[in-house]
Amino acid sequence: MIPEEQFQLHSLTRQKLLAYLDHLSPEELSDIPYGFKNNIWWNIVHVVVTQQLLCYYLTGNEMTIDKEWVENFKKGTAPEPDDAPTEQEMEEIKRLLITTQQELELDYKQGLFTSYENYPTSYGFVIKSIEDAILYNNIHEALHLGTVMAIKKLV
C-alpha cells in the first residue's frame, strides 16, 4: 500500500511544474540552453508521458493522454530547436498535470492496477509493481523538476 505522503509529494511536484507553465513564455519554455539537450517544455510534458507509461501502459490499462504526446516526449526523444508550444498545447498540459495526478491516486485507491509488466529503468532499478512504479515516478518527476529549475536559470 502506498503511503498518502507519496501522493502528496506527487501533487506538490506537479504544482511546481505547473507554475513554470504559468510564468514563462512559449519562447522561454522552448529555449535549449548550451549544455542541455532538452528544454523546460520537453521536461514537463515528458513527466506526464512517463507517468502514463509507467502506471497505466505497463499495467495493461489505457493511458489517458493522446498517443502523439507519447511519441514526441517519451524517453529517447528530443525537442526540435525553437519549436515553441502553442497556447492550446500549454493549456492541455496544464490540465493534464493536474488530472493525471488526481486520476492516478483515485485509480490506485480503487484497485485498478492488478498486474505489472516488469520494467528495468535506466536508473538501475527494476519496477515490479504499481507501488514500485508510483515511488519511482516521484523520483523521476523530482529529477526533471531539478532539470527545469537549472534550465530556468539560463533562459
C-alpha positions in Angstrom: 0.0 0.0 0.0 1.3 3.4 -1.0 1.5 5.9 1.9 -0.6 9.0 1.4 2.5 11.2 1.5 3.6 9.8 -1.8 0.5 11.2 -3.5 1.0 14.5 -1.7 4.6 14.6 -3.0 3.4 13.9 -6.5 0.8 16.7 -6.3 3.4 19.1 -5.0 5.9 18.3 -7.7 3.1 18.8 -10.3 2.2 22.1 -8.8 5.7 23.4 -9.0 5.9 22.3 -12.7 2.6 24.0 -13.4 4.0 27.3 -12.0 6.6 27.3 -14.8 3.9 27.0 -17.4 2.0 29.8 -15.8 5.0 32.2 -15.6 7.1 31.5 -18.7 6.5 32.4 -22.3 6.4 29.8 -25.1 9.8 31.0 -26.2 11.3 30.6 -22.7 9.8 27.1 -22.4 11.3 26.1 -25.7 14.8 27.5 -25.3 17.5 24.9 -25.1 20.5 26.4 -23.2 24.1 25.4 -24.1 24.9 22.1 -22.4 21.3 20.8 -22.4 19.6 18.6 -24.9 16.1 19.4 -23.8 14.1 22.4 -22.7 11.6 23.2 -20.0 8.6 22.3 -22.1 10.0 18.9 -23.0 10.8 18.1 -19.4 7.3 19.0 -18.2 5.5 17.1 -20.9 7.9 14.1 -20.5 6.9 13.6 -16.9 3.2 13.4 -17.8 4.0 10.9 -20.6 6.3 8.8 -18.4 3.7 8.6 -15.6 1.2 7.3 -18.0 3.6 4.7 -19.4 4.8 3.5 -16.0 1.5 3.5 -14.3 -1.0 2.7 -17.0 0.6 1.2 -20.1 2.8 -1.3 -18.0 -0.3 -2.3 -16.0 -2.3 -3.1 -19.1 -4.6 -0.2 -18.7 -5.5 2.6 -21.2 -3.4 5.7 -21.0 -5.5 8.9 -20.6 -3.3 11.1 -22.9 -3.1 11.4 -26.6 -0.6 9.0 -28.2 1.0 11.9 -30.0 2.3 13.2 -26.7 3.8 9.8 -26.0 5.5 9.6 -29.4 7.0 13.1 -29.1 8.0 13.2 -25.4 8.9 9.6 -24.4 12.3 8.6 -23.3 14.9 9.0 -26.0 13.1 11.9 -27.8 14.3 15.4 -28.0 12.6 18.7 -29.0 13.2 20.5 -32.3 15.1 23.7 -31.7 12.8 26.8 -31.4 9.7 24.6 -31.6 7.6 26.7 -29.1 4.4 25.2 -27.7 1.1 26.8 -28.7 -1.2 28.3 -26.2 -3.6 25.4 -26.8 -0.8 22.8 -26.1 0.2 24.7 -23.0 -3.4 24.7 -21.7 -3.7 21.0 -22.4 -0.6 20.1 -20.5 -1.6 22.4 -17.6 -4.8 20.4 -17.4 -3.0 17.0 -17.7 -0.5 17.9 -15.0 -3.5 18.1 -12.6 -5.9 15.5 -13.9 -3.3 12.7 -14.4 -2.1 13.1 -10.9 -5.6 13.0 -9.4 -6.6 10.1 -11.6 -3.6 8.0 -10.6 -4.4 8.5 -6.9 -8.1 7.6 -7.4 -7.4 4.7 -9.7 -4.8 3.3 -7.2 -7.2 3.6 -4.3 -9.9 1.9 -6.3 -7.7 -1.0 -7.1 -7.5 -0.5 -10.9 -3.9 -1.8 -11.1 -3.9 -5.6 -10.7 -0.8 -6.6 -12.7 2.5 -5.2 -13.7 5.0 -5.9 -16.6 8.5 -5.7 -15.0 10.4 -2.7 -16.3 14.2 -2.2 -15.8 14.8 1.6 -15.6 17.9 3.5 -16.7 18.3 4.3 -13.0 19.2 0.7 -12.4 16.0 -0.2 -10.6 13.5 -2.8 -11.9 9.9 -1.8 -11.4 7.9 -4.9 -10.5 4.6 -3.5 -9.2 2.4 -0.4 -9.3 3.7 0.6 -5.9 7.3 0.5 -7.3 6.1 2.5 -10.3 4.5 5.2 -8.2 7.5 5.5 -6.0 9.9 5.6 -8.9 7.7 8.1 -10.8 8.0 10.5 -7.9 11.8 10.3 -8.1 11.7 10.6 -11.9 9.5 13.7 -11.7 11.6 15.3 -9.0 14.7 14.7 -11.1 13.1 16.5 -14.1 11.8 19.3 -11.8 15.5 19.8 -10.9 16.4 20.0 -14.6 13.6 22.5 -15.2 15.0 24.6 -12.3 18.5 24.5 -13.7 17.3 25.5 -17.3 15.2 28.3 -15.9 18.3 30.0 -14.6 19.7 30.1 -18.1 16.7 31.2 -20.2 
